[in-house]
């Protein structure tokens, strides 16, 4: 039961990060409560990754790294 909850939580975070990436392409200026929620929910995950990565020509690789790490977490949980 706890593993199912953790898997659900990781999947929800993955979807929020994916939504943030799509929103950054379609609505880079932001606006609205839902967009603010997505940014506030994902920033605590992406900010530490951003600090570890070196700058790379204006491309933010932190969502990709976070999504890959979350995918690894889900795969480990499924094997337990």
mmJSON file of the N, C-alpha and C atoms, coordinates in Angstrom:
{"data_MODEL":{"atom_site":{
"group_PDB":["ATOM","ATOM","ATOM","ATOM","ATOM","ATOM","ATOM","ATOM","ATOM","ATOM","ATOM","ATOM","ATOM","ATOM","ATOM","ATOM","ATOM","ATOM","ATOM","ATOM","ATOM","ATOM","ATOM","ATOM","ATOM","ATOM","ATOM","ATOM","ATOM","ATOM","ATOM","ATOM","ATOM","ATOM","ATOM","ATOM","ATOM","ATOM","ATOM","ATOM","ATOM","ATOM","ATOM","ATOM","ATOM","ATOM","ATOM","ATOM","ATOM","ATOM","ATOM","ATOM","ATOM","ATOM","ATOM","ATOM","ATOM","ATOM","ATOM","ATOM","ATOM","ATOM","ATOM","ATOM","ATOM","ATOM","ATOM","ATOM","ATOM","ATOM","ATOM","ATOM","ATOM","ATOM","ATOM","ATOM","ATOM","ATOM","ATOM","ATOM","ATOM","ATOM","ATOM","ATOM","ATOM","ATOM","ATOM","ATOM","ATOM","ATOM","ATOM","ATOM","ATOM","ATOM","ATOM","ATOM","ATOM","ATOM","ATOM","ATOM","ATOM","ATOM","ATOM","ATOM","ATOM","ATOM","ATOM","ATOM","ATOM","ATOM","ATOM","ATOM","ATOM","ATOM","ATOM","ATOM","ATOM","ATOM","ATOM","ATOM","ATOM","ATOM","ATOM","ATOM","ATOM","ATOM","ATOM","ATOM","ATOM","ATOM","ATOM","ATOM","ATOM","ATOM","ATOM","ATOM","ATOM","ATOM","ATOM","ATOM","ATOM","ATOM","ATOM","ATOM","ATOM","ATOM","ATOM","ATOM","ATOM","ATOM","ATOM","ATOM","ATOM","ATOM","ATOM","ATOM","ATOM","ATOM","ATOM","ATOM","ATOM","ATOM","ATOM","ATOM","ATOM","ATOM","ATOM","ATOM","ATOM","ATOM","ATOM","ATOM","ATOM","ATOM","ATOM","ATOM","ATOM","ATOM","ATOM","ATOM","ATOM","ATOM","ATOM","ATOM","ATOM","ATOM","ATOM","ATOM","ATOM","ATOM","ATOM","ATOM","ATOM","ATOM","ATOM","ATOM","ATOM","ATOM","ATOM","ATOM","ATOM","ATOM","ATOM","ATOM","ATOM","ATOM","ATOM","ATOM","ATOM","ATOM","ATOM","ATOM","ATOM","ATOM","ATOM","ATOM","ATOM","ATOM","ATOM","ATOM","ATOM","ATOM","ATOM","ATOM","ATOM","ATOM","ATOM","ATOM","ATOM","ATOM","ATOM","ATOM","ATOM","ATOM","ATOM","ATOM","ATOM","ATOM","ATOM","ATOM"],
"id":[1,2,3,4,5,6,7,8,9,10,11,12,13,14,15,16,17,18,19,20,21,22,23,24,25,26,27,28,29,30,31,32,33,34,35,36,37,38,39,40,41,42,43,44,45,46,47,48,49,50,51,52,53,54,55,56,57,58,59,60,61,62,63,64,65,66,67,68,69,70,71,72,73,74,75,76,77,78,79,80,81,82,83,84,85,86,87,88,89,90,91,92,93,94,95,96,97,98,99,100,101,102,103,104,105,106,107,108,109,110,111,112,113,114,115,116,117,118,119,120,121,122,123,124,125,126,127,128,129,130,131,132,133,134,135,136,137,138,139,140,141,142,143,144,145,146,147,148,149,150,151,152,153,154,155,156,157,158,159,160,161,162,163,164,165,166,167,168,169,170,171,172,173,174,175,176,177,178,179,180,181,182,183,184,185,186,187,188,189,190,191,192,193,194,195,196,197,198,199,200,201,202,203,204,205,206,207,208,209,210,211,212,213,214,215,216,217,218,219,220,221,222,223,224,225,226,227,228,229,230,231,232,233,234,235,236,237,238,239,240],
"type_symbol":["N","C","C","N","C","C","N","C","C","N","C","C","N","C","C","N","C","C","N","C","C","N","C","C","N","C","C","N","C","C","N","C","C","N","C","C","N","C","C","N","C","C","N","C","C","N","C","C","N","C","C","N","C","C","N","C","C","N","C","C","N","C","C","N","C","C","N","C","C","N","C","C","N","C","C","N","C","C","N","C","C","N","C","C","N","C","C","N","C","C","N","C","C","N","C","C","N","C","C","N","C","C","N","C","C","N","C","C","N","C","C","N","C","C","N","C","C","N","C","C","N","C","C","N","C","C","N","C","C","N","C","C","N","C","C","N","C","C","N","C","C","N","C","C","N","C","C","N","C","C","N","C","C","N","C","C","N","C","C","N","C","C","N","C","C","N","C","C","N","C","C","N","C","C","N","C","C","N","C","C","N","C","C","N","C","C","N","C","C","N","C","C","N","C","C","N","C","C","N","C","C","N","C","C","N","C","C","N","C","C","N","C","C","N","C","C","N","C","C","N","C","C","N","C","C","N","C","C","N","C","C","N","C","C","N","C","C","N","C","C"],
"label_atom_id":["N","CA","C","N","CA","C","N","CA","C","N","CA","C","N","CA","C","N","CA","C","N","CA","C","N","CA","C","N","CA","C","N","CA","C","N","CA","C","N","CA","C","N","CA","C","N","CA","C","N","CA","C","N","CA","C","N","CA","C","N","CA","C","N","CA","C","N","CA","C","N","CA","C","N","CA","C","N","CA","C","N","CA","C","N","CA","C","N","CA","C","N","CA","C","N","CA","C","N","CA","C","N","CA","C","N","CA","C","N","CA","C","N","CA","C","N","CA","C","N","CA","C","N","CA","C","N","CA","C","N","CA","C","N","CA","C","N","CA","C","N","CA","C","N","CA","C","N","CA","C","N","CA","C","N","CA","C","N","CA","C","N","CA","C","N","CA","C","N","CA","C","N","CA","C","N","CA","C","N","CA","C","N","CA","C","N","CA","C","N","CA","C","N","CA","C","N","CA","C","N","CA","C","N","CA","C","N","CA","C","N","CA","C","N","CA","C","N","CA","C","N","CA","C","N","CA","C","N","CA","C","N","CA","C","N","CA","C","N","CA","C","N","CA","C","N","CA","C","N","CA","C","N","CA","C","N","CA","C","N","CA","C","N","CA","C","N","CA","C","N","CA","C","N","CA","C","N","CA","C"],
"label_alt_id":[null,null,null,null,null,null,null,null,null,null,null,null,null,null,null,null,null,null,null,null,null,null,null,null,null,null,null,null,null,null,null,null,null,null,null,null,null,null,null,null,null,null,null,null,null,null,null,null,null,null,null,null,null,null,null,null,null,null,null,null,null,null,null,null,null,null,null,null,null,null,null,null,null,null,null,null,null,null,null,null,null,null,null,null,null,null,null,null,null,null,null,null,null,null,null,null,null,null,null,null,null,null,null,null,null,null,null,null,null,null,null,null,null,null,null,null,null,null,null,null,null,null,null,null,null,null,null,null,null,null,null,null,null,null,null,null,null,null,null,null,null,null,null,null,null,null,null,null,null,null,null,null,null,null,null,null,null,null,null,null,null,null,null,null,null,null,null,null,null,null,null,null,null,null,null,null,null,null,null,null,null,null,null,null,null,null,null,null,null,null,null,null,null,null,null,null,null,null,null,null,null,null,null,null,null,null,null,null,null,null,null,null,null,null,null,null,null,null,null,null,null,null,null,null,null,null,null,null,null,null,null,null,null,null,null,null,null,null,null,null],
"label_comp_id":["UNK","UNK","UNK","UNK","UNK","UNK","UNK","UNK","UNK","UNK","UNK","UNK","UNK","UNK","UNK","UNK","UNK","UNK","UNK","UNK","UNK","UNK","UNK","UNK","UNK","UNK","UNK","UNK","UNK","UNK","UNK","UNK","UNK","UNK","UNK","UNK","UNK","UNK","UNK","UNK","UNK","UNK","UNK","UNK","UNK","UNK","UNK","UNK","UNK","UNK","UNK","UNK","UNK","UNK","UNK","UNK","UNK","UNK","UNK","UNK","UNK","UNK","UNK","UNK","UNK","UNK","UNK","UNK","UNK","UNK","UNK","UNK","UNK","UNK","UNK","UNK","UNK","UNK","UNK","UNK","UNK","UNK","UNK","UNK","UNK","UNK","UNK","UNK","UNK","UNK","UNK","UNK","UNK","UNK","UNK","UNK","UNK","UNK","UNK","UNK","UNK","UNK","UNK","UNK","UNK","UNK","UNK","UNK","UNK","UNK","UNK","UNK","UNK","UNK","UNK","UNK","UNK","UNK","UNK","UNK","UNK","UNK","UNK","UNK","UNK","UNK","UNK","UNK","UNK","UNK","UNK","UNK","UNK","UNK","UNK","UNK","UNK","UNK","UNK","UNK","UNK","UNK","UNK","UNK","UNK","UNK","UNK","UNK","UNK","UNK","UNK","UNK","UNK","UNK","UNK","UNK","UNK","UNK","UNK","UNK","UNK","UNK","UNK","UNK","UNK","UNK","UNK","UNK","UNK","UNK","UNK","UNK","UNK","UNK","UNK","UNK","UNK","UNK","UNK","UNK","UNK","UNK","UNK","UNK","UNK","UNK","UNK","UNK","UNK","UNK","UNK","UNK","UNK","UNK","UNK","UNK","UNK","UNK","UNK","UNK","UNK","UNK","UNK","UNK","UNK","UNK","UNK","UNK","UNK","UNK","UNK","UNK","UNK","UNK","UNK","UNK","UNK","UNK","UNK","UNK","UNK","UNK","UNK","UNK","UNK","UNK","UNK","UNK","UNK","UNK","UNK","UNK","UNK","UNK","UNK","UNK","UNK","UNK","UNK","UNK"],
"label_asym_id":["A","A","A","A","A","A","A","A","A","A","A","A","A","A","A","A","A","A","A","A","A","A","A","A","A","A","A","A","A","A","A","A","A","A","A","A","A","A","A","A","A","A","A","A","A","A","A","A","A","A","A","A","A","A","A","A","A","A","A","A","A","A","A","A","A","A","A","A","A","A","A","A","A","A","A","A","A","A","A","A","A","A","A","A","A","A","A","A","A","A","A","A","A","A","A","A","A","A","A","A","A","A","A","A","A","A","A","A","A","A","A","A","A","A","A","A","A","A","A","A","A","A","A","A","A","A","A","A","A","A","A","A","A","A","A","A","A","A","A","A","A","A","A","A","A","A","A","A","A","A","A","A","A","A","A","A","A","A","A","A","A","A","A","A","A","A","A","A","A","A","A","A","A","A","A","A","A","A","A","A","A","A","A","A","A","A","A","A","A","A","A","A","A","A","A","A","A","A","A","A","A","A","A","A","A","A","A","A","A","A","A","A","A","A","A","A","A","A","A","A","A","A","A","A","A","A","A","A","A","A","A","A","A","A","A","A","A","A","A","A"],
"label_entity_id":["1","1","1","1","1","1","1","1","1","1","1","1","1","1","1","1","1","1","1","1","1","1","1","1","1","1","1","1","1","1","1","1","1","1","1","1","1","1","1","1","1","1","1","1","1","1","1","1","1","1","1","1","1","1","1","1","1","1","1","1","1","1","1","1","1","1","1","1","1","1","1","1","1","1","1","1","1","1","1","1","1","1","1","1","1","1","1","1","1","1","1","1","1","1","1","1","1","1","1","1","1","1","1","1","1","1","1","1","1","1","1","1","1","1","1","1","1","1","1","1","1","1","1","1","1","1","1","1","1","1","1","1","1","1","1","1","1","1","1","1","1","1","1","1","1","1","1","1","1","1","1","1","1","1","1","1","1","1","1","1","1","1","1","1","1","1","1","1","1","1","1","1","1","1","1","1","1","1","1","1","1","1","1","1","1","1","1","1","1","1","1","1","1","1","1","1","1","1","1","1","1","1","1","1","1","1","1","1","1","1","1","1","1","1","1","1","1","1","1","1","1","1","1","1","1","1","1","1","1","1","1","1","1","1","1","1","1","1","1","1"],
"label_seq_id":[1,1,1,2,2,2,3,3,3,4,4,4,5,5,5,6,6,6,7,7,7,8,8,8,9,9,9,10,10,10,11,11,11,12,12,12,13,13,13,14,14,14,15,15,15,16,16,16,17,17,17,18,18,18,19,19,19,20,20,20,21,21,21,22,22,22,23,23,23,24,24,24,25,25,25,26,26,26,27,27,27,28,28,28,29,29,29,30,30,30,31,31,31,32,32,32,33,33,33,34,34,34,35,35,35,36,36,36,37,37,37,38,38,38,39,39,39,40,40,40,41,41,41,42,42,42,43,43,43,44,44,44,45,45,45,46,46,46,47,47,47,48,48,48,49,49,49,50,50,50,51,51,51,52,52,52,53,53,53,54,54,54,55,55,55,56,56,56,57,57,57,58,58,58,59,59,59,60,60,60,61,61,61,62,62,62,63,63,63,64,64,64,65,65,65,66,66,66,67,67,67,68,68,68,69,69,69,70,70,70,71,71,71,72,72,72,73,73,73,74,74,74,75,75,75,76,76,76,77,77,77,78,78,78,79,79,79,80,80,80],
"pdbx_PDB_ins_code":[null,null,null,null,null,null,null,null,null,null,null,null,null,null,null,null,null,null,null,null,null,null,null,null,null,null,null,null,null,null,null,null,null,null,null,null,null,null,null,null,null,null,null,null,null,null,null,null,null,null,null,null,null,null,null,null,null,null,null,null,null,null,null,null,null,null,null,null,null,null,null,null,null,null,null,null,null,null,null,null,null,null,null,null,null,null,null,null,null,null,null,null,null,null,null,null,null,null,null,null,null,null,null,null,null,null,null,null,null,null,null,null,null,null,null,null,null,null,null,null,null,null,null,null,null,null,null,null,null,null,null,null,null,null,null,null,null,null,null,null,null,null,null,null,null,null,null,null,null,null,null,null,null,null,null,null,null,null,null,null,null,null,null,null,null,null,null,null,null,null,null,null,null,null,null,null,null,null,null,null,null,null,null,null,null,null,null,null,null,null,null,null,null,null,null,null,null,null,null,null,null,null,null,null,null,null,null,null,null,null,null,null,null,null,null,null,null,null,null,null,null,null,null,null,null,null,null,null,null,null,null,null,null,null,null,null,null,null,null,null],
"Cartn_x":[0.826,0.0,0.873,1.895,2.798,3.536,3.916,4.611,3.705,2.426,1.485,1.363,1.337,1.25,2.492,3.667,4.913,4.959,4.518,4.492,3.528,2.372,1.413,2.005,2.665,3.259,4.355,5.202,6.282,5.697,4.661,4.018,3.375,2.751,2.133,3.189,4.313,5.393,5.944,6.095,6.581,5.646,4.339,3.359,3.388,3.586,3.692,4.923,6.039,7.24,7.01,6.364,6.052,5.142,4.143,3.252,4.034,4.998,5.807,6.609,7.151,7.915,7.003,5.832,4.888,4.454,4.176,3.769,4.889,6.124,7.232,7.376,6.95,6.997,5.814,4.638,3.421,3.072,3.436,3.076,4.251,5.343,6.538,6.384,5.413,5.247,4.476,3.823,3.071,1.736,1.116,-0.171,-1.2,-2.062,-3.122,-2.72,-3.731,-3.5,-2.941,-3.429,-2.944,-1.478,-1.104,0.295,1.188,0.73,1.502,1.66,0.594,0.67,1.699,1.688,2.634,4.059,4.317,5.674,6.082,5.171,5.504,5.692,4.963,5.078,6.354,6.845,8.02,9.334,9.287,10.525,11.395,10.823,11.688,12.439,11.951,12.62,13.657,13.308,14.181,15.322,15.113,16.137,17.446,17.412,18.695,19.427,18.675,19.297,19.93,19.213,19.728,21.039,21.143,22.376,23.555,23.291,24.37,24.836,23.947,24.285,25.002,26.014,26.661,25.751,25.867,25.054,25.362,24.313,24.522,23.691,24.16,23.582,22.097,21.658,20.272,19.27,19.724,18.81,18.777,17.567,17.386,17.196,18.224,18.188,17.601,17.308,16.853,15.546,14.554,13.359,13.659,14.532,14.879,15.568,16.52,17.237,16.267,15.373,14.405,13.471,13.006,12.101,12.807,14.072,14.83,15.019,15.353,15.514,14.205,13.104,11.804,11.448,11.799,11.58,12.361,13.598,14.405,13.765,13.279,12.622,11.419,10.6,9.412,9.815,10.853,11.301,11.827,12.512,13.005,11.838,10.847,9.68,8.913,8.775,8.033,8.732,10.055,10.795,10.692,10.358,10.287,9.102],
"Cartn_y":[-1.196,0.0,1.265,1.282,2.432,2.566,1.434,1.473,2.036,1.698,2.249,3.758,4.232,5.671,6.388,5.828,6.446,6.44,5.338,5.273,6.314,6.478,7.499,8.895,9.156,10.467,10.79,9.823,10.039,10.283,9.535,9.735,11.116,11.566,12.895,13.989,13.837,14.818,14.818,13.63,13.526,14.271,14.087,14.766,16.284,16.731,18.171,18.766,18.044,18.534,18.577,17.553,17.533,18.71,18.978,20.116,21.425,21.523,22.745,22.962,21.888,22.005,22.494,21.896,22.296,23.74,24.119,25.5,26.488,26.103,27.022,27.244,26.294,26.455,27.261,27.028,27.639,28.959,29.116,30.321,30.73,31.205,31.482,32.621,33.495,34.612,34.203,33.051,32.586,33.279,33.116,33.735,32.696,33.045,32.133,31.284,30.838,30.067,28.684,28.015,26.661,26.682,27.642,27.752,28.064,28.936,29.256,28.018,27.218,25.984,25.024,24.838,23.919,24.385,25.676,26.197,26.059,26.357,26.264,24.823,23.891,22.483,21.844,22.324,21.694,22.398,23.636,24.383,23.76,23.255,22.634,21.403,20.782,19.623,20.065,21.05,21.456,22.372,23.203,24.177,23.517,22.467,21.846,21.214,20.66,20.068,21.177,22.296,23.432,23.952,23.946,24.421,23.495,22.207,21.244,21.234,21.568,21.523,22.798,22.645,23.85,24.514,25.832,26.511,25.964,25.834,25.259,25.998,27.136,27.903,28.184,28.463,28.858,27.721,26.474,25.337,24.827,24.686,24.186,22.668,21.943,20.483,19.885,20.685,20.146,19.35,19.747,18.897,17.509,17.436,16.139,15.257,15.825,15.065,14.603,15.499,15.139,14.033,14.123,13.103,11.754,11.771,10.526,9.911,10.738,10.239,9.689,10.373,9.881,8.562,8.427,7.169,6.021,6.296,5.289,4.905,5.878,5.615,4.705,4.988,4.172,2.74,2.59,1.241,0.467,1.157,0.491,0.071,0.936,0.628,-0.565,-0.631,-1.736,-3.06,-3.058,-4.305,-4.778,-3.906,-4.294,-5.191],
"Cartn_z":[0.0,0.0,0.0,0.824,0.853,-0.471,-1.053,-2.339,-3.427,-3.385,-4.362,-4.213,-2.981,-2.737,-3.261,-2.985,-3.449,-4.975,-5.582,-7.044,-7.608,-6.978,-7.409,-7.259,-6.146,-5.889,-6.91,-7.182,-8.153,-9.541,-9.898,-11.197,-11.286,-10.215,-10.204,-10.352,-9.685,-9.803,-11.23,-11.818,-13.193,-14.143,-13.949,-14.8,-14.599,-13.368,-13.108,-13.791,-13.761,-14.439,-15.94,-16.481,-17.906,-18.264,-17.417,-17.649,-17.61,-16.711,-16.63,-17.91,-18.453,-19.7,-20.819,-20.944,-21.989,-21.784,-20.547,-20.265,-20.586,-20.353,-20.647,-22.149,-22.952,-24.406,-24.918,-24.342,-24.878,-24.219,-22.938,-22.2,-21.317,-21.9,-21.103,-20.102,-20.294,-19.365,-18.119,-18.149,-16.99,-16.879,-15.735,-15.491,-15.112,-14.204,-13.787,-12.599,-11.881,-10.663,-10.919,-11.96,-12.245,-12.652,-13.46,-13.892,-12.694,-11.82,-10.612,-9.734,-9.619,-8.825,-9.407,-10.722,-11.366,-11.11,-11.254,-11.03,-9.562,-8.636,-7.218,-6.774,-7.381,-6.995,-7.527,-8.657,-9.267,-8.944,-8.558,-8.3,-7.205,-6.086,-5.074,-5.584,-6.632,-7.206,-8.241,-9.041,-10.138,-9.705,-8.702,-8.29,-7.853,-7.015,-6.64,-7.829,-8.763,-9.953,-10.792,-10.92,-11.683,-11.093,-9.766,-9.123,-9.401,-9.583,-9.831,-11.28,-12.199,-13.624,-14.058,-14.896,-15.432,-16.473,-16.658,-17.669,-19.065,-19.882,-21.219,-22.256,-22.67,-23.781,-23.628,-22.422,-22.207,-22.17,-22.223,-22.16,-20.729,-20.194,-18.833,-18.899,-18.514,-18.555,-17.283,-16.276,-14.992,-15.092,-15.914,-16.003,-16.565,-17.556,-18.129,-17.092,-16.372,-15.343,-14.264,-13.824,-12.784,-13.27,-14.504,-15.022,-15.155,-15.549,-15.62,-14.234,-13.252,-11.884,-11.329,-11.598,-11.136,-11.821,-13.1,-13.8,-13.168,-12.769,-12.088,-10.755,-10.026,-8.74,-8.931,-9.941,-10.195,-10.547,-11.362,-11.744,-10.525,-9.64,-8.428,-7.539,-7.425,-6.601,-7.166,-8.467,-9.099,-8.831,-8.771,-8.51,-7.078,-6.156,-4.727,-4.49],
"occupancy":[1.0,1.0,1.0,1.0,1.0,1.0,1.0,1.0,1.0,1.0,1.0,1.0,1.0,1.0,1.0,1.0,1.0,1.0,1.0,1.0,1.0,1.0,1.0,1.0,1.0,1.0,1.0,1.0,1.0,1.0,1.0,1.0,1.0,1.0,1.0,1.0,1.0,1.0,1.0,1.0,1.0,1.0,1.0,1.0,1.0,1.0,1.0,1.0,1.0,1.0,1.0,1.0,1.0,1.0,1.0,1.0,1.0,1.0,1.0,1.0,1.0,1.0,1.0,1.0,1.0,1.0,1.0,1.0,1.0,1.0,1.0,1.0,1.0,1.0,1.0,1.0,1.0,1.0,1.0,1.0,1.0,1.0,1.0,1.0,1.0,1.0,1.0,1.0,1.0,1.0,1.0,1.0,1.0,1.0,1.0,1.0,1.0,1.0,1.0,1.0,1.0,1.0,1.0,1.0,1.0,1.0,1.0,1.0,1.0,1.0,1.0,1.0,1.0,1.0,1.0,1.0,1.0,1.0,1.0,1.0,1.0,1.0,1.0,1.0,1.0,1.0,1.0,1.0,1.0,1.0,1.0,1.0,1.0,1.0,1.0,1.0,1.0,1.0,1.0,1.0,1.0,1.0,1.0,1.0,1.0,1.0,1.0,1.0,1.0,1.0,1.0,1.0,1.0,1.0,1.0,1.0,1.0,1.0,1.0,1.0,1.0,1.0,1.0,1.0,1.0,1.0,1.0,1.0,1.0,1.0,1.0,1.0,1.0,1.0,1.0,1.0,1.0,1.0,1.0,1.0,1.0,1.0,1.0,1.0,1.0,1.0,1.0,1.0,1.0,1.0,1.0,1.0,1.0,1.0,1.0,1.0,1.0,1.0,1.0,1.0,1.0,1.0,1.0,1.0,1.0,1.0,1.0,1.0,1.0,1.0,1.0,1.0,1.0,1.0,1.0,1.0,1.0,1.0,1.0,1.0,1.0,1.0,1.0,1.0,1.0,1.0,1.0,1.0,1.0,1.0,1.0,1.0,1.0,1.0,1.0,1.0,1.0,1.0,1.0,1.0],
"B_iso_or_equiv":[0.0,0.0,0.0,0.0,0.0,0.0,0.0,0.0,0.0,0.0,0.0,0.0,0.0,0.0,0.0,0.0,0.0,0.0,0.0,0.0,0.0,0.0,0.0,0.0,0.0,0.0,0.0,0.0,0.0,0.0,0.0,0.0,0.0,0.0,0.0,0.0,0.0,0.0,0.0,0.0,0.0,0.0,0.0,0.0,0.0,0.0,0.0,0.0,0.0,0.0,0.0,0.0,0.0,0.0,0.0,0.0,0.0,0.0,0.0,0.0,0.0,0.0,0.0,0.0,0.0,0.0,0.0,0.0,0.0,0.0,0.0,0.0,0.0,0.0,0.0,0.0,0.0,0.0,0.0,0.0,0.0,0.0,0.0,0.0,0.0,0.0,0.0,0.0,0.0,0.0,0.0,0.0,0.0,0.0,0.0,0.0,0.0,0.0,0.0,0.0,0.0,0.0,0.0,0.0,0.0,0.0,0.0,0.0,0.0,0.0,0.0,0.0,0.0,0.0,0.0,0.0,0.0,0.0,0.0,0.0,0.0,0.0,0.0,0.0,0.0,0.0,0.0,0.0,0.0,0.0,0.0,0.0,0.0,0.0,0.0,0.0,0.0,0.0,0.0,0.0,0.0,0.0,0.0,0.0,0.0,0.0,0.0,0.0,0.0,0.0,0.0,0.0,0.0,0.0,0.0,0.0,0.0,0.0,0.0,0.0,0.0,0.0,0.0,0.0,0.0,0.0,0.0,0.0,0.0,0.0,0.0,0.0,0.0,0.0,0.0,0.0,0.0,0.0,0.0,0.0,0.0,0.0,0.0,0.0,0.0,0.0,0.0,0.0,0.0,0.0,0.0,0.0,0.0,0.0,0.0,0.0,0.0,0.0,0.0,0.0,0.0,0.0,0.0,0.0,0.0,0.0,0.0,0.0,0.0,0.0,0.0,0.0,0.0,0.0,0.0,0.0,0.0,0.0,0.0,0.0,0.0,0.0,0.0,0.0,0.0,0.0,0.0,0.0,0.0,0.0,0.0,0.0,0.0,0.0,0.0,0.0,0.0,0.0,0.0,0.0],
"pdbx_formal_charge":[null,null,null,null,null,null,null,null,null,null,null,null,null,null,null,null,null,null,null,null,null,null,null,null,null,null,null,null,null,null,null,null,null,null,null,null,null,null,null,null,null,null,null,null,null,null,null,null,null,null,null,null,null,null,null,null,null,null,null,null,null,null,null,null,null,null,null,null,null,null,null,null,null,null,null,null,null,null,null,null,null,null,null,null,null,null,null,null,null,null,null,null,null,null,null,null,null,null,null,null,null,null,null,null,null,null,null,null,null,null,null,null,null,null,null,null,null,null,null,null,null,null,null,null,null,null,null,null,null,null,null,null,null,null,null,null,null,null,null,null,null,null,null,null,null,null,null,null,null,null,null,null,null,null,null,null,null,null,null,null,null,null,null,null,null,null,null,null,null,null,null,null,null,null,null,null,null,null,null,null,null,null,null,null,null,null,null,null,null,null,null,null,null,null,null,null,null,null,null,null,null,null,null,null,null,null,null,null,null,null,null,null,null,null,null,null,null,null,null,null,null,null,null,null,null,null,null,null,null,null,null,null,null,null,null,null,null,null,null,null],
"auth_seq_id":[1,1,1,2,2,2,3,3,3,4,4,4,5,5,5,6,6,6,7,7,7,8,8,8,9,9,9,10,10,10,11,11,11,12,12,12,13,13,13,14,14,14,15,15,15,16,16,16,17,17,17,18,18,18,19,19,19,20,20,20,21,21,21,22,22,22,23,23,23,24,24,24,25,25,25,26,26,26,27,27,27,28,28,28,29,29,29,30,30,30,31,31,31,32,32,32,33,33,33,34,34,34,35,35,35,36,36,36,37,37,37,38,38,38,39,39,39,40,40,40,41,41,41,42,42,42,43,43,43,44,44,44,45,45,45,46,46,46,47,47,47,48,48,48,49,49,49,50,50,50,51,51,51,52,52,52,53,53,53,54,54,54,55,55,55,56,56,56,57,57,57,58,58,58,59,59,59,60,60,60,61,61,61,62,62,62,63,63,63,64,64,64,65,65,65,66,66,66,67,67,67,68,68,68,69,69,69,70,70,70,71,71,71,72,72,72,73,73,73,74,74,74,75,75,75,76,76,76,77,77,77,78,78,78,79,79,79,80,80,80],
"auth_comp_id":["UNK","UNK","UNK","UNK","UNK","UNK","UNK","UNK","UNK","UNK","UNK","UNK","UNK","UNK","UNK","UNK","UNK","UNK","UNK","UNK","UNK","UNK","UNK","UNK","UNK","UNK","UNK","UNK","UNK","UNK","UNK","UNK","UNK","UNK","UNK","UNK","UNK","UNK","UNK","UNK","UNK","UNK","UNK","UNK","UNK","UNK","UNK","UNK","UNK","UNK","UNK","UNK","UNK","UNK","UNK","UNK","UNK","UNK","UNK","UNK","UNK","UNK","UNK","UNK","UNK","UNK","UNK","UNK","UNK","UNK","UNK","UNK","UNK","UNK","UNK","UNK","UNK","UNK","UNK","UNK","UNK","UNK","UNK","UNK","UNK","UNK","UNK","UNK","UNK","UNK","UNK","UNK","UNK","UNK","UNK","UNK","UNK","UNK","UNK","UNK","UNK","UNK","UNK","UNK","UNK","UNK","UNK","UNK","UNK","UNK","UNK","UNK","UNK","UNK","UNK","UNK","UNK","UNK","UNK","UNK","UNK","UNK","UNK","UNK","UNK","UNK","UNK","UNK","UNK","UNK","UNK","UNK","UNK","UNK","UNK","UNK","UNK","UNK","UNK","UNK","UNK","UNK","UNK","UNK","UNK","UNK","UNK","UNK","UNK","UNK","UNK","UNK","UNK","UNK","UNK","UNK","UNK","UNK","UNK","UNK","UNK","UNK","UNK","UNK","UNK","UNK","UNK","UNK","UNK","UNK","UNK","UNK","UNK","UNK","UNK","UNK","UNK","UNK","UNK","UNK","UNK","UNK","UNK","UNK","UNK","UNK","UNK","UNK","UNK","UNK","UNK","UNK","UNK","UNK","UNK","UNK","UNK","UNK","UNK","UNK","UNK","UNK","UNK","UNK","UNK","UNK","UNK","UNK","UNK","UNK","UNK","UNK","UNK","UNK","UNK","UNK","UNK","UNK","UNK","UNK","UNK","UNK","UNK","UNK","UNK","UNK","UNK","UNK","UNK","UNK","UNK","UNK","UNK","UNK","UNK","UNK","UNK","UNK","UNK","UNK"],
"auth_asym_id":["A","A","A","A","A","A","A","A","A","A","A","A","A","A","A","A","A","A","A","A","A","A","A","A","A","A","A","A","A","A","A","A","A","A","A","A","A","A","A","A","A","A","A","A","A","A","A","A","A","A","A","A","A","A","A","A","A","A","A","A","A","A","A","A","A","A","A","A","A","A","A","A","A","A","A","A","A","A","A","A","A","A","A","A","A","A","A","A","A","A","A","A","A","A","A","A","A","A","A","A","A","A","A","A","A","A","A","A","A","A","A","A","A","A","A","A","A","A","A","A","A","A","A","A","A","A","A","A","A","A","A","A","A","A","A","A","A","A","A","A","A","A","A","A","A","A","A","A","A","A","A","A","A","A","A","A","A","A","A","A","A","A","A","A","A","A","A","A","A","A","A","A","A","A","A","A","A","A","A","A","A","A","A","A","A","A","A","A","A","A","A","A","A","A","A","A","A","A","A","A","A","A","A","A","A","A","A","A","A","A","A","A","A","A","A","A","A","A","A","A","A","A","A","A","A","A","A","A","A","A","A","A","A","A","A","A","A","A","A","A"],
"auth_atom_id":["N","CA","C","N","CA","C","N","CA","C","N","CA","C","N","CA","C","N","CA","C","N","CA","C","N","CA","C","N","CA","C","N","CA","C","N","CA","C","N","CA","C","N","CA","C","N","CA","C","N","CA","C","N","CA","C","N","CA","C","N","CA","C","N","CA","C","N","CA","C","N","CA","C","N","CA","C","N","CA","C","N","CA","C","N","CA","C","N","CA","C","N","CA","C","N","CA","C","N","CA","C","N","CA","C","N","CA","C","N","CA","C","N","CA","C","N","CA","C","N","CA","C","N","CA","C","N","CA","C","N","CA","C","N","CA","C","N","CA","C","N","CA","C","N","CA","C","N","CA","C","N","CA","C","N","CA","C","N","CA","C","N","CA","C","N","CA","C","N","CA","C","N","CA","C","N","CA","C","N","CA","C","N","CA","C","N","CA","C","N","CA","C","N","CA","C","N","CA","C","N","CA","C","N","CA","C","N","CA","C","N","CA","C","N","CA","C","N","CA","C","N","CA","C","N","CA","C","N","CA","C","N","CA","C","N","CA","C","N","CA","C","N","CA","C","N","CA","C","N","CA","C","N","CA","C","N","CA","C","N","CA","C","N","CA","C","N","CA","C","N","CA","C","N","CA","C","N","CA","C"],
"pdbx_PDB_model_num":[1,1,1,1,1,1,1,1,1,1,1,1,1,1,1,1,1,1,1,1,1,1,1,1,1,1,1,1,1,1,1,1,1,1,1,1,1,1,1,1,1,1,1,1,1,1,1,1,1,1,1,1,1,1,1,1,1,1,1,1,1,1,1,1,1,1,1,1,1,1,1,1,1,1,1,1,1,1,1,1,1,1,1,1,1,1,1,1,1,1,1,1,1,1,1,1,1,1,1,1,1,1,1,1,1,1,1,1,1,1,1,1,1,1,1,1,1,1,1,1,1,1,1,1,1,1,1,1,1,1,1,1,1,1,1,1,1,1,1,1,1,1,1,1,1,1,1,1,1,1,1,1,1,1,1,1,1,1,1,1,1,1,1,1,1,1,1,1,1,1,1,1,1,1,1,1,1,1,1,1,1,1,1,1,1,1,1,1,1,1,1,1,1,1,1,1,1,1,1,1,1,1,1,1,1,1,1,1,1,1,1,1,1,1,1,1,1,1,1,1,1,1,1,1,1,1,1,1,1,1,1,1,1,1,1,1,1,1,1,1]
}}}
